[in-house]
Amino acid sequence: MPAPLRRRSPADPASAIVPAAPQRHVHGHRRALVLGLIVLLGGCRGASGPSADPVSLGVYSGRHYNTDQELYRRFTAQTGIQVKLLEGKDDALIERVSTEGSKTPADLLVLVDAARLVRAADQGLFQPVTSEAIRRDVPPELRDSTGRWSALTRRVRVVVVNPKQVDPALVRTYADLARPELKGRLCVRNGRSVYNQSLVADQLILRGEAETRRWLSGLMANLKPPFFTSDIPLARAVASGDCGVGVVNSYYVARMLSGEGGAEDKSLLQDVKVIVPDPAHINVSGAGVTRHAKHPEEARRLLEFLASPEGGGAGYAQANHEYPLVGSGSDPVVKGFGPVRGDGVTIEQLGARNGQAVQLMRAAGWP
């Protein structure tokens, strides 16, 4: 259930309603419930002049970064369209939109990971959107072929290596994670991580089932327990030498190396080698206009803004150290990882093969 709400004082025009208890920056995978409602208010003057009754869009978002709220404020300042933001875990939001049906206040649903976007689309939670701006700004492999959703940022699964434990030259591709030289040195998140599920789906599409089974067997043979529940502790374990090799999302490492997580993490990771496999598995955060949106045209405008280089590229991606939809952006830490070349697997394909990937992971002993 949403957290209790309290009113801000009139001295704070940025948010009319906020959660009753102060919320620290907590990553999405740690939140078990929808946390609260934030109404982001800007000027009531749009491009065509003042409005006596400005439109207020409902946005349900599985992203939990304070910097995202600033991006919504920018949209409001440009358009006069207000944004009511409800943050929560992706699966809870999907269930909420499904249960609310035609009564949902959500006009836009923002989710992370390919499997969740495809699942929401398959459940009929999105409506098709025709947009020249989306076709222009979003590569075809990063959007739904029927216009139901679009990627907003790219997320790359990278390999982190402690050079005191493992020669970085041994790991250049995801296939190398199964090399026998890594026995007892590989650390991974548990199989419930949707990011690992998408990585396995990616390999399944590229390699076929038989080869993916062999690859998974090699991974499990190299495993150093325990299975981690999140990427940041895993990266710390590699940096401290408890593990030799780990697989994490690039933005977690970039966040730590930037000093955003504190000086201790930044210092700890200085000697860790970050390897972007070539080609790389690409995942996304994305969004779609809900099937029962009360303001579909305004929601389309917000989706276009978030997917644009000026919106998502300069806001969503850069603020959270993610990759924009094209190129590496201007984040110095991310650019320092080197160029990224996707392996050609589409986001639709990843979502469609998620179930089979989970079955193979369980069979291999990746719980």
C-alpha positions as CSV (number, residue, x, y, z in Angstrom):
1,M,0.0,0.0,0.0
2,P,1.2,3.6,-0.6
3,A,2.9,5.3,2.4
4,P,1.0,7.9,4.4
5,L,1.1,11.3,2.8
6,R,1.6,14.7,4.2
7,R,1.4,18.2,2.7
8,R,4.5,20.3,2.2
9,S,4.4,23.9,3.3
10,P,3.6,26.6,0.7
11,A,7.2,27.6,0.9
12,D,8.2,24.5,-1.1
13,P,6.6,24.8,-4.5
14,A,8.4,21.8,-6.0
15,S,6.3,19.1,-4.5
16,A,2.8,19.4,-3.2
17,I,2.5,16.0,-1.7
18,V,5.4,13.8,-0.4
19,P,5.7,10.5,1.6
20,A,5.2,11.2,5.3
21,A,8.6,9.7,6.3
22,P,11.7,11.0,4.6
23,Q,13.0,8.5,2.0
24,R,16.6,7.9,1.5
25,H,17.8,7.0,-2.0
26,V,17.0,3.3,-2.2
27,H,17.4,1.2,-5.3
28,G,14.4,-0.4,-6.9
29,H,15.2,-4.0,-6.1
30,R,15.1,-3.3,-2.4
31,R,11.6,-1.9,-2.3
32,A,8.9,-4.4,-1.6
33,L,5.9,-2.1,-1.8
34,V,4.8,1.0,-3.7
35,L,6.2,3.9,-1.5
36,G,4.2,7.0,-2.1
37,L,2.9,9.7,-4.3
38,I,4.9,12.8,-5.4
39,V,3.1,15.5,-7.2
40,L,5.7,17.5,-9.3
41,L,4.4,20.9,-10.0
42,G,5.8,23.5,-12.4
43,G,4.5,26.6,-14.0
44,C,1.0,26.3,-15.5
45,R,2.0,28.0,-18.7
46,G,2.5,25.6,-21.7
47,A,3.7,26.4,-25.1
48,S,0.3,27.8,-26.2
49,G,-0.2,30.0,-23.2
50,P,-1.7,29.9,-19.7
51,S,-4.2,27.2,-18.7
52,A,-6.9,27.5,-16.1
53,D,-7.0,23.7,-15.6
54,P,-3.6,22.2,-16.5
55,V,-3.5,18.5,-17.3
56,S,-1.9,16.3,-14.6
57,L,-0.4,13.1,-15.8
58,G,-0.2,10.0,-13.6
59,V,3.2,8.2,-13.9
60,Y,3.9,4.9,-12.2
61,S,7.7,4.3,-12.2
62,G,9.9,1.4,-11.3
63,R,12.9,3.8,-11.3
64,H,13.8,5.2,-7.9
65,Y,16.3,8.0,-8.4
66,N,15.8,11.6,-7.1
67,T,17.3,12.9,-10.4
68,D,14.4,11.5,-12.3
69,Q,12.1,13.9,-10.5
70,E,14.1,16.8,-11.8
71,L,13.5,15.6,-15.3
72,Y,9.8,15.5,-14.8
73,R,10.0,19.1,-13.5
74,R,11.8,20.1,-16.6
75,F,9.0,18.6,-18.7
76,T,6.4,20.5,-16.7
77,A,8.3,23.8,-17.1
78,Q,8.4,23.3,-20.9
79,T,4.8,22.1,-21.4
80,G,2.7,23.2,-18.4
81,I,1.7,19.5,-18.0
82,Q,2.0,18.4,-14.4
83,V,3.2,15.0,-13.3
84,K,1.9,12.9,-10.5
85,L,4.7,10.3,-9.7
86,L,4.1,7.0,-8.0
87,E,7.2,5.0,-7.4
88,G,7.4,1.3,-6.6
89,K,8.8,-2.1,-7.5
90,D,8.2,-3.0,-11.1
91,D,6.2,-6.2,-10.4
92,A,4.0,-4.4,-7.9
93,L,3.3,-1.6,-10.4
94,I,2.4,-4.1,-13.1
95,E,0.0,-5.8,-10.8
96,R,-1.4,-2.5,-9.7
97,V,-2.1,-1.3,-13.2
98,S,-3.7,-4.6,-14.1
99,T,-5.9,-4.6,-11.0
100,E,-7.0,-1.0,-11.4
101,G,-8.0,-1.7,-15.0
102,S,-10.0,1.2,-16.6
103,K,-9.9,3.1,-13.3
104,T,-6.1,3.4,-13.2
105,P,-4.8,6.9,-12.7
106,A,-1.6,5.9,-14.5
107,D,-1.1,7.4,-17.9
108,L,2.5,6.2,-18.3
109,L,4.2,3.1,-16.9
110,V,8.0,3.2,-16.5
111,L,9.7,-0.2,-16.0
112,V,13.2,-1.6,-15.9
113,D,14.3,-4.7,-17.8
114,A,13.1,-6.2,-21.1
115,A,11.1,-9.1,-19.5
116,R,9.0,-6.7,-17.5
117,L,8.2,-4.4,-20.5
118,V,7.2,-7.4,-22.6
119,R,5.2,-8.9,-19.8
120,A,3.3,-5.7,-19.3
121,A,2.6,-5.5,-23.0
122,D,1.5,-9.1,-23.3
123,Q,-1.0,-8.4,-20.4
124,G,-2.5,-5.6,-22.5
125,L,-1.4,-2.8,-20.1
126,F,0.0,-0.6,-22.9
127,Q,-1.6,1.0,-26.0
128,P,0.2,1.4,-29.3
129,V,1.6,4.8,-29.9
130,T,2.4,6.3,-33.3
131,S,5.3,8.7,-33.0
132,E,7.8,10.1,-35.5
133,A,9.9,11.3,-32.6
134,I,10.2,7.8,-31.1
135,R,11.1,6.3,-34.5
136,R,13.7,9.0,-34.9
137,D,15.3,8.9,-31.5
138,V,15.0,5.2,-30.5
139,P,16.8,2.5,-32.5
140,P,14.3,-0.2,-33.7
141,E,15.9,-3.0,-31.6
142,L,15.1,-0.9,-28.5
143,R,11.4,-0.4,-29.0
144,D,8.3,-2.5,-29.4
145,S,7.6,-3.3,-33.1
146,T,3.9,-2.3,-32.6
147,G,4.6,0.9,-30.7
148,R,3.5,-0.3,-27.2
149,W,6.6,0.7,-25.4
150,S,10.0,2.4,-25.9
151,A,13.4,2.1,-24.3
152,L,14.6,5.3,-22.4
153,T,18.1,4.2,-21.4
154,R,20.4,1.3,-22.0
155,R,21.9,-0.9,-19.3
156,V,24.9,-3.0,-20.0
157,R,25.9,-6.1,-18.1
158,V,29.6,-5.7,-17.5
159,V,32.3,-7.9,-16.0
160,V,34.4,-6.6,-13.1
161,V,37.8,-8.2,-12.4
162,N,40.3,-8.0,-9.5
163,P,43.6,-8.1,-11.4
164,K,45.3,-9.4,-8.3
165,Q,43.1,-12.5,-8.4
166,V,42.5,-13.0,-12.1
167,D,44.2,-11.9,-15.3
168,P,41.7,-9.5,-17.0
169,A,42.9,-10.9,-20.4
170,L,41.0,-14.1,-19.6
171,V,37.6,-12.4,-19.7
172,R,36.7,-10.7,-22.9
173,T,33.2,-12.2,-23.6
174,Y,30.4,-13.7,-21.5
175,A,31.5,-17.1,-22.8
176,D,34.8,-16.6,-21.0
177,L,33.0,-16.7,-17.6
178,A,32.8,-20.5,-18.1
179,R,36.6,-20.9,-18.5
180,P,38.0,-23.5,-16.1
181,E,40.7,-21.0,-15.1
182,L,38.0,-19.1,-13.1
183,K,37.0,-22.0,-10.9
184,G,36.2,-20.8,-7.4
185,R,36.6,-17.2,-8.4
186,L,33.3,-16.2,-10.0
187,C,30.6,-14.4,-8.0
188,V,27.1,-13.7,-9.3
189,R,23.7,-12.5,-8.1
190,N,21.0,-15.1,-7.5
191,G,18.8,-16.4,-10.3
192,R,15.9,-14.2,-9.1
193,S,17.8,-11.2,-10.5
194,V,15.9,-10.2,-13.7
195,Y,19.1,-8.8,-15.1
196,N,20.8,-12.2,-14.9
197,Q,17.7,-13.8,-16.4
198,S,17.9,-11.4,-19.4
199,L,21.6,-12.2,-19.7
200,V,20.9,-15.9,-20.0
201,A,18.0,-15.2,-22.4
202,D,20.5,-13.2,-24.5
203,Q,22.9,-16.1,-24.6
204,L,20.1,-18.5,-25.4
205,I,19.1,-16.4,-28.4
206,L,22.7,-16.2,-29.7
207,R,23.9,-19.7,-28.8
208,G,20.9,-22.0,-28.8
209,E,19.7,-24.2,-25.9
210,A,22.4,-26.9,-26.0
211,E,25.3,-24.5,-25.9
212,T,23.7,-22.3,-23.3
213,R,23.2,-25.3,-21.0
214,R,27.0,-26.1,-21.3
215,W,27.8,-22.4,-20.6
216,L,25.6,-22.4,-17.5
217,S,27.2,-25.6,-16.3
218,G,30.6,-24.0,-16.7
219,L,29.4,-20.9,-14.8
220,M,28.1,-22.9,-11.9
221,A,31.4,-24.9,-11.8
222,N,33.3,-21.7,-11.4
223,L,31.0,-20.2,-8.7
224,K,32.3,-19.0,-5.4
225,P,29.3,-19.0,-3.0
226,P,27.2,-17.4,-1.8
227,F,24.9,-15.9,-4.4
228,F,24.6,-12.2,-4.0
229,T,21.3,-10.3,-3.8
230,S,22.5,-7.1,-5.3
231,D,25.2,-5.7,-7.5
232,I,26.9,-3.2,-5.2
233,P,28.0,-5.8,-2.5
234,L,29.1,-8.0,-5.3
235,A,31.3,-5.3,-6.8
236,R,32.8,-4.6,-3.3
237,A,33.5,-8.3,-2.9
238,V,35.5,-8.3,-6.2
239,A,37.3,-5.1,-5.2
240,S,38.3,-6.5,-1.8
241,G,39.5,-9.8,-3.3
242,D,36.8,-12.0,-1.9
243,C,35.9,-12.8,-5.5
244,G,38.1,-12.6,-8.6
245,V,35.4,-11.9,-11.2
246,G,31.8,-10.6,-11.0
247,V,29.0,-9.7,-13.3
248,V,27.1,-6.4,-12.6
249,N,25.2,-3.6,-14.3
250,S,27.5,-0.9,-15.5
251,Y,25.8,2.0,-13.8
252,Y,26.3,0.5,-10.3
253,V,30.1,0.5,-10.9
254,A,30.0,3.9,-12.4
255,R,28.1,5.3,-9.5
256,M,30.7,3.9,-7.1
257,L,33.7,5.1,-9.2
258,S,32.2,8.6,-9.4
259,G,32.2,8.9,-5.6
260,E,28.4,9.1,-5.5
261,G,28.3,6.2,-3.0
262,G,31.1,7.7,-0.8
263,A,34.8,8.1,-0.8
264,E,35.3,4.6,0.6
265,D,33.7,2.8,-2.4
266,K,35.5,5.1,-4.9
267,S,38.8,4.2,-3.4
268,L,38.0,0.5,-3.1
269,L,37.1,0.2,-6.8
270,Q,40.1,2.2,-8.2
271,D,42.1,-1.0,-9.1
272,V,39.1,-3.0,-10.4
273,K,39.1,-3.6,-14.1
274,V,35.7,-3.0,-15.8
275,I,35.3,-5.0,-19.0
276,V,32.5,-4.3,-21.5
277,P,32.2,-7.6,-23.4
278,D,32.4,-7.3,-27.2
279,P,29.7,-7.7,-28.3
280,A,27.7,-6.7,-25.2
281,H,24.3,-7.7,-23.8
282,I,22.0,-4.6,-23.8
283,N,19.1,-4.2,-21.4
284,V,16.9,-1.1,-20.9
285,S,14.7,0.9,-18.8
286,G,11.6,1.9,-20.8
287,A,8.0,3.1,-20.7
288,G,4.7,2.9,-22.5
289,V,1.4,4.8,-22.5
290,T,-1.1,2.7,-20.5
291,R,-4.1,1.2,-22.2
292,H,-6.6,3.2,-20.1
293,A,-4.6,6.4,-20.0
294,K,-6.9,9.4,-19.3
295,H,-4.5,11.7,-21.2
296,P,-2.9,9.6,-23.9
297,E,-1.7,12.5,-26.1
298,E,0.0,14.3,-23.2
299,A,1.4,10.9,-22.1
300,R,2.8,10.4,-25.6
301,R,4.5,13.9,-25.3
302,L,6.1,12.8,-22.0
303,L,7.3,9.5,-23.5
304,E,8.8,11.4,-26.5
305,F,10.5,13.8,-24.1
306,L,11.9,11.0,-21.9
307,A,13.2,9.1,-25.0
308,S,14.8,12.2,-26.6
309,P,18.5,13.0,-26.3
310,E,17.6,16.1,-24.4
311,G,15.3,14.2,-22.0
312,G,16.4,10.7,-21.3
313,G,19.9,11.0,-22.6
314,A,20.7,14.1,-20.6
315,G,18.4,13.3,-17.7
316,Y,17.6,9.6,-17.0
317,A,20.9,8.3,-18.4
318,Q,23.5,10.8,-17.4
319,A,22.2,11.4,-13.9
320,N,22.2,7.6,-13.1
321,H,25.4,6.8,-15.1
322,E,23.4,4.7,-17.6
323,Y,24.1,4.6,-21.4
324,P,21.9,6.8,-23.5
325,L,20.0,5.1,-26.4
326,V,22.8,6.0,-28.8
327,G,26.5,6.4,-28.1
328,S,28.1,6.6,-24.6
329,G,26.9,10.1,-23.6
330,S,29.0,12.6,-21.8
331,D,29.4,10.9,-18.4
332,P,33.2,10.7,-18.0
333,V,33.1,7.5,-15.9
334,V,30.9,5.7,-18.4
335,K,33.0,6.9,-21.4
336,G,36.1,5.6,-19.5
337,F,34.7,2.1,-19.9
338,G,35.3,2.3,-23.6
339,P,33.0,1.8,-26.6
340,V,30.0,-0.5,-26.4
341,R,28.8,-2.6,-29.3
342,G,25.5,-4.4,-28.8
343,D,25.1,-8.0,-29.9
344,G,22.0,-7.4,-32.0
345,V,19.5,-9.1,-29.8
346,T,16.3,-7.1,-29.6
347,I,14.6,-6.2,-26.3
348,E,11.4,-8.0,-27.6
349,Q,13.4,-11.1,-28.1
350,L,14.9,-10.9,-24.6
351,G,11.4,-10.6,-23.0
352,A,10.0,-13.5,-25.1
353,R,12.7,-15.9,-24.0
354,N,12.7,-15.0,-20.3
355,G,10.7,-18.1,-19.2
356,Q,12.9,-20.5,-21.0
357,A,16.0,-18.8,-19.6
358,V,14.7,-19.2,-16.0
359,Q,14.0,-22.9,-16.6
360,L,17.6,-23.4,-17.8
361,M,19.0,-21.5,-14.8
362,R,17.1,-23.6,-12.4
363,A,18.2,-26.8,-14.1
364,A,21.8,-25.6,-13.8
365,G,21.5,-24.9,-10.1
366,W,21.3,-21.1,-10.3
367,P,18.5,-20.5,-7.8
